[in-house]
Amino acid sequence: MNPWDDDIDMTVLDCKLLDYLWETGEQNVTKYYPNLDERSHSMDNWAALWDSRLIKVREHDMILSRGSRCCGWYKLMSMDLAFLWKPGDAIMGVELECMNRGSSPR
């Protein structure tokens, strides 16, 4: 994904599965990955709030981040991608918008 990307990467018809993964995912990502900077997947500032869950998938764990305030969609990223993050970068991942929730303002 380009770091300047500012659009939805994928739109899904229904977010039931993403919502389920969010509800059942591990809330403490750094419990399993203590060397991972929390800013790679979570953010809380005046413009955006991104909270994250660890999705355990055998040896290929993923991070599912859910936005609010400005960004009412999900982002899904691999652990490899999360570890590439460096200060100043945006939260990376594939942006997933839910069609059943209406279009985002972007």
CYANA upper distance limits for C-alpha pairs under 8 A (distance plus 0.5 A):
  1 MET  CA      5 ASP  CA      7.50
  1 MET  CA     92 MET  CA      8.18
  1 MET  CA     93 GLY  CA      7.84
  1 MET  CA     94 VAL  CA      8.13
  3 PRO  CA     89 ASP  CA      8.10
  3 PRO  CA     90 ALA  CA      7.80
  3 PRO  CA     92 MET  CA      8.14
  7 ASP  CA     95 GLU  CA      8.32
  7 ASP  CA    106 ARG  CA      7.67
  8 ILE  CA     95 GLU  CA      5.81
  8 ILE  CA     96 LEU  CA      6.94
  8 ILE  CA     97 GLU  CA      7.08
  9 ASP  CA     94 VAL  CA      6.45
  9 ASP  CA     95 GLU  CA      5.53
  9 ASP  CA     96 LEU  CA      6.83
 10 MET  CA     94 VAL  CA      7.82
 10 MET  CA     95 GLU  CA      6.68
 10 MET  CA     96 LEU  CA      5.48
 10 MET  CA     97 GLU  CA      6.88
 11 THR  CA     96 LEU  CA      6.08
 11 THR  CA     97 GLU  CA      5.20
 11 THR  CA     98 CYS  CA      6.40
 11 THR  CA     99 MET  CA      6.80
 12 VAL  CA     96 LEU  CA      7.40
 12 VAL  CA     97 GLU  CA      6.73
 12 VAL  CA     98 CYS  CA      5.74
 12 VAL  CA     99 MET  CA      6.33
 13 LEU  CA     98 CYS  CA      6.52
 13 LEU  CA     99 MET  CA      5.28
 13 LEU  CA    100 ASN  CA      6.53
 14 ASP  CA     98 CYS  CA      6.25
 14 ASP  CA     99 MET  CA      6.69
 14 ASP  CA    100 ASN  CA      6.01
 15 CYS  CA     19 ASP  CA      6.37
 15 CYS  CA     98 CYS  CA      6.09
 15 CYS  CA    100 ASN  CA      7.96
 16 LYS  CA     20 TYR  CA      6.58
 17 LEU  CA     21 LEU  CA      6.66
 18 LEU  CA     22 TRP  CA      6.58
 19 ASP  CA     23 GLU  CA      6.65
 20 TYR  CA     24 THR  CA      6.61
 21 LEU  CA     25 GLY  CA      6.06
 21 LEU  CA     55 ILE  CA      7.47
 22 TRP  CA     53 ARG  CA      6.73
 22 TRP  CA     64 LEU  CA      7.43
 25 GLY  CA     53 ARG  CA      5.58
 25 GLY  CA     54 LEU  CA      5.91
 25 GLY  CA     55 ILE  CA      5.75
 25 GLY  CA     56 LYS  CA      8.08
 26 GLU  CA     53 ARG  CA      5.72
 26 GLU  CA     54 LEU  CA      5.38
 26 GLU  CA     55 ILE  CA      7.17
 27 GLN  CA     52 SER  CA      7.20
 27 GLN  CA     53 ARG  CA      5.39
 27 GLN  CA     54 LEU  CA      7.07
 28 ASN  CA     32 TYR  CA      8.10
 28 ASN  CA     53 ARG  CA      7.52
 28 ASN  CA     54 LEU  CA      7.77
 29 VAL  CA     33 TYR  CA      6.73
 29 VAL  CA     34 PRO  CA      8.49
 29 VAL  CA     52 SER  CA      8.03
 29 VAL  CA     53 ARG  CA      6.90
 29 VAL  CA     54 LEU  CA      5.86
 29 VAL  CA     63 ILE  CA      8.44
 30 THR  CA     34 PRO  CA      5.00
 30 THR  CA     35 ASN  CA      7.79
 30 THR  CA     36 LEU  CA      6.92
 30 THR  CA     37 ASP  CA      8.49
 30 THR  CA     38 GLU  CA      7.59
 36 LEU  CA     40 SER  CA      8.01
 36 LEU  CA     82 ALA  CA      8.04
 36 LEU  CA     83 PHE  CA      6.82
 37 ASP  CA     83 PHE  CA      8.37
 38 GLU  CA     42 SER  CA      6.42
 39 ARG  CA     43 MET  CA      6.60
 39 ARG  CA     87 PRO  CA      8.42
 39 ARG  CA     91 ILE  CA      8.08
 40 SER  CA     82 ALA  CA      6.21
 40 SER  CA     83 PHE  CA      8.02
 40 SER  CA     85 TRP  CA      6.08
 40 SER  CA     86 LYS  CA      7.97
 40 SER  CA     89 ASP  CA      8.47
 40 SER  CA     90 ALA  CA      8.14
 40 SER  CA     91 ILE  CA      6.10
 40 SER  CA     92 MET  CA      8.03
 41 HIS  CA     50 TRP  CA      7.84
 41 HIS  CA     51 ASP  CA      7.87
 41 HIS  CA     52 SER  CA      6.80
 41 HIS  CA     63 ILE  CA      7.88
 41 HIS  CA     65 SER  CA      6.99
 41 HIS  CA     82 ALA  CA      7.48
 41 HIS  CA     91 ILE  CA      6.07
 41 HIS  CA     92 MET  CA      8.06
 42 SER  CA     49 LEU  CA      8.04
 42 SER  CA     50 TRP  CA      5.44
 42 SER  CA     51 ASP  CA      5.58
 42 SER  CA     52 SER  CA      6.49
 42 SER  CA     65 SER  CA      7.66
 42 SER  CA     91 ILE  CA      7.92
 43 MET  CA     48 ALA  CA      7.40
 43 MET  CA     49 LEU  CA      5.87
 43 MET  CA     50 TRP  CA      5.36
 43 MET  CA     51 ASP  CA      7.28
 44 ASP  CA     48 ALA  CA      6.56
 44 ASP  CA     49 LEU  CA      4.99
 44 ASP  CA     50 TRP  CA      6.90
 45 ASN  CA     49 LEU  CA      6.82
 47 ALA  CA     69 ARG  CA      7.13
 47 ALA  CA     70 CYS  CA      6.80
 48 ALA  CA     67 GLY  CA      7.62
 48 ALA  CA     68 SER  CA      6.86
 48 ALA  CA     69 ARG  CA      5.84
 48 ALA  CA     70 CYS  CA      5.98
 48 ALA  CA     71 CYS  CA      7.29
 49 LEU  CA     67 GLY  CA      6.12
 49 LEU  CA     68 SER  CA      5.80
 49 LEU  CA     69 ARG  CA      6.68
 49 LEU  CA     70 CYS  CA      8.30
 49 LEU  CA     71 CYS  CA      8.36
 50 TRP  CA     65 SER  CA      6.62
 50 TRP  CA     66 ARG  CA      5.97
 50 TRP  CA     67 GLY  CA      4.90
 50 TRP  CA     68 SER  CA      7.01
 51 ASP  CA     65 SER  CA      5.96
 51 ASP  CA     66 ARG  CA      5.99
 51 ASP  CA     67 GLY  CA      7.10
 52 SER  CA     63 ILE  CA      7.07
 52 SER  CA     64 LEU  CA      6.07
 52 SER  CA     65 SER  CA      4.60
 52 SER  CA     66 ARG  CA      6.74
 53 ARG  CA     63 ILE  CA      6.23
 53 ARG  CA     64 LEU  CA      5.78
 53 ARG  CA     65 SER  CA      6.83
 54 LEU  CA     61 ASP  CA      7.52
 54 LEU  CA     62 MET  CA      6.51
 54 LEU  CA     63 ILE  CA      5.28
 54 LEU  CA     64 LEU  CA      6.95
 55 ILE  CA     61 ASP  CA      6.27
 55 ILE  CA     62 MET  CA      5.61
 55 ILE  CA     63 ILE  CA      6.35
 55 ILE  CA     64 LEU  CA      7.32
 56 LYS  CA     60 HIS  CA      7.81
 56 LYS  CA     61 ASP  CA      5.28
 56 LYS  CA     62 MET  CA      7.15
 57 VAL  CA     61 ASP  CA      5.38
 57 VAL  CA     62 MET  CA      7.61
 60 HIS  CA     78 SER  CA      7.93
 60 HIS  CA     79 MET  CA      8.08
 61 ASP  CA     78 SER  CA      7.10
 61 ASP  CA     79 MET  CA      6.73
 62 MET  CA     76 LEU  CA      7.44
 62 MET  CA     77 MET  CA      6.18
 62 MET  CA     78 SER  CA      5.09
 62 MET  CA     79 MET  CA      6.17
 63 ILE  CA     76 LEU  CA      6.28
 63 ILE  CA     77 MET  CA      5.84
 63 ILE  CA     78 SER  CA      6.80
 63 ILE  CA     79 MET  CA      7.35
 64 LEU  CA     74 TYR  CA      7.29
 64 LEU  CA     75 LYS  CA      6.26
 64 LEU  CA     76 LEU  CA      5.16
 64 LEU  CA     77 MET  CA      7.18
 65 SER  CA     74 TYR  CA      6.04
 65 SER  CA     75 LYS  CA      5.55
 65 SER  CA     76 LEU  CA      6.90
 66 ARG  CA     72 GLY  CA      7.82
 66 ARG  CA     73 TRP  CA      6.49
 66 ARG  CA     74 TYR  CA      4.97
 66 ARG  CA     75 LYS  CA      6.93
 67 GLY  CA     71 CYS  CA      5.41
 67 GLY  CA     72 GLY  CA      5.65
 67 GLY  CA     73 TRP  CA      6.07
 67 GLY  CA     74 TYR  CA      6.70
 68 SER  CA     72 GLY  CA      5.42
 68 SER  CA     73 TRP  CA      8.01
 71 CYS  CA    104 SER  CA      8.04
 72 GLY  CA     97 GLU  CA      8.22
 72 GLY  CA    104 SER  CA      7.22
 73 TRP  CA     95 GLU  CA      7.47
 73 TRP  CA     96 LEU  CA      6.41
 73 TRP  CA     97 GLU  CA      5.49
 73 TRP  CA     98 CYS  CA      7.43
 73 TRP  CA    104 SER  CA      8.43
 74 TYR  CA     95 GLU  CA      6.31
 74 TYR  CA     96 LEU  CA      5.56
 74 TYR  CA     97 GLU  CA      7.00
 75 LYS  CA     92 MET  CA      7.99
 75 LYS  CA     93 GLY  CA      5.82
 75 LYS  CA     94 VAL  CA      5.76
 75 LYS  CA     95 GLU  CA      4.97
 75 LYS  CA     96 LEU  CA      6.38
 76 LEU  CA     93 GLY  CA      5.54
 76 LEU  CA     94 VAL  CA      5.72
 76 LEU  CA     95 GLU  CA      7.23
 76 LEU  CA     96 LEU  CA      8.09
 77 MET  CA     81 LEU  CA      6.75
 77 MET  CA     82 ALA  CA      7.26
 77 MET  CA     92 MET  CA      7.35
 77 MET  CA     93 GLY  CA      4.87
 77 MET  CA     94 VAL  CA      6.94
 78 SER  CA     82 ALA  CA      6.90
 78 SER  CA     93 GLY  CA      8.15
 79 MET  CA     83 PHE  CA      6.73
 80 ASP  CA     84 LEU  CA      7.08
 81 LEU  CA     85 TRP  CA      7.48
 81 LEU  CA     92 MET  CA      7.83
 81 LEU  CA     93 GLY  CA      8.01
 82 ALA  CA     92 MET  CA      7.76
 85 TRP  CA     89 ASP  CA      6.84
 85 TRP  CA     91 ILE  CA      8.24
 85 TRP  CA     92 MET  CA      8.24
 97 GLU  CA    103 SER  CA      8.22
 97 GLU  CA    104 SER  CA      8.19
 98 CYS  CA    102 GLY  CA      7.56
 98 CYS  CA    103 SER  CA      8.32
 99 MET  CA    103 SER  CA      7.17
